Amino acid sequence: MSFRFITPTIHGILDYTAALALIIAPFMLPIRTDSEFVHWFSIAAGIGLITYSLFTDYRFSMKGVFSYKNHLLLDMTASIAFIVLAFLHQGSMLTFSYCLIMGGGVLVVIGLSKNQQTND
């Protein structure tokens, strides 16, 4: 039995939802007062996620330039960047937790995502 139950279609929905969270959360949480860098890094990551999602070969894209497998590699890169930022940044517990939650959340989604296109 496989624990990879997130199909590319569901992954796409999660991508756009996460991207909006990455863009909106820095304005709703007092992240900017603690770290201008984490604030803008999150927004840039959200915009980047929307951009490469629009060009991924899955249901909710405009054009399939990237394969779904390459999309997962980009997700992995972003999650590692957030986790590294959590430990390298000398911010508060809020920015540390924010970066770990964002990076760790993406790792969970990647781990539960089917790594091949399916007819879903």
C-alpha positions in Angstrom: 0.0 0.0 0.0 1.4 3.3 -1.0 1.2 6.4 1.2 1.6 8.6 -1.8 -2.0 9.6 -2.3 -1.6 13.2 -3.5 -2.3 13.2 -7.2 -0.8 15.9 -9.5 -4.2 17.6 -9.7 -4.5 17.8 -5.9 -0.9 18.9 -5.8 -1.7 21.7 -8.1 -4.5 22.9 -5.9 -2.1 22.7 -2.9 0.5 24.7 -4.9 -1.7 27.7 -5.6 -3.1 27.6 -2.0 0.5 27.5 -0.5 1.6 30.3 -2.9 -1.2 32.5 -1.7 -0.3 31.7 1.9 3.4 32.5 1.2 2.3 35.9 -0.2 -0.4 36.8 2.3 1.1 35.4 5.6 4.0 37.9 5.9 1.4 40.7 5.9 -0.8 39.0 8.5 2.0 38.0 10.9 4.5 40.5 12.3 7.3 38.9 10.3 8.4 42.1 8.7 9.1 43.8 12.0 11.4 40.9 12.9 13.0 40.2 9.5 12.6 42.2 6.3 14.5 39.4 4.5 12.1 36.6 5.6 9.2 38.8 4.8 10.3 39.4 1.2 11.7 35.8 0.8 8.3 34.4 1.5 6.6 36.7 -1.0 9.2 35.9 -3.7 8.8 32.2 -3.0 5.0 32.5 -3.4 5.4 34.4 -6.6 7.9 31.8 -7.8 5.6 29.0 -6.9 2.8 30.5 -8.9 5.1 31.0 -11.8 6.5 27.5 -12.1 3.1 26.0 -11.3 1.6 27.8 -14.3 4.3 26.2 -16.5 4.1 22.6 -15.0 2.7 19.8 -17.0 -0.5 19.2 -14.8 -4.1 20.1 -14.9 -4.0 23.6 -13.4 -1.3 25.1 -15.6 -1.3 27.3 -18.7 1.5 25.4 -20.5 3.4 22.2 -19.7 7.0 23.4 -19.9 8.2 21.6 -16.8 7.5 18.0 -16.1 5.8 17.1 -12.9 9.0 15.5 -11.7 11.0 18.7 -12.3 8.2 20.6 -10.5 8.8 18.3 -7.4 12.5 19.1 -7.6 11.8 22.8 -7.6 9.5 22.3 -4.6 12.3 20.4 -2.8 14.7 23.2 -3.5 12.3 25.8 -2.1 11.6 23.7 1.1 15.3 23.2 1.7 15.9 27.0 1.3 13.2 27.7 3.9 14.6 25.2 6.4 18.2 26.5 5.9 16.9 30.0 6.3 15.3 29.0 9.6 18.6 28.0 11.1 20.9 30.6 9.5 18.7 33.6 10.2 19.1 35.2 13.6 15.5 36.2 14.0 12.8 35.5 16.6 11.0 32.3 17.3 8.2 33.5 15.0 10.4 33.7 11.9 12.3 30.5 12.9 9.0 28.7 13.2 7.5 30.2 10.1 10.4 29.1 8.0 10.4 25.6 9.5 6.6 25.2 9.0 6.7 26.4 5.4 9.7 24.3 4.5 8.5 21.3 6.4 5.0 21.5 5.1 6.4 21.4 1.5 8.5 18.3 2.4 5.4 16.5 3.7 3.4 17.3 0.5 6.3 16.1 -1.6 6.6 12.9 0.4 2.8 12.2 0.0 2.7 13.2 -3.7 2.7 10.6 -6.4 5.9 11.2 -8.4 4.4 10.3 -11.8 1.6 11.8 -13.8 -1.6 9.8 -13.5 -5.0 10.1 -15.2 -6.7 11.8 -12.3 
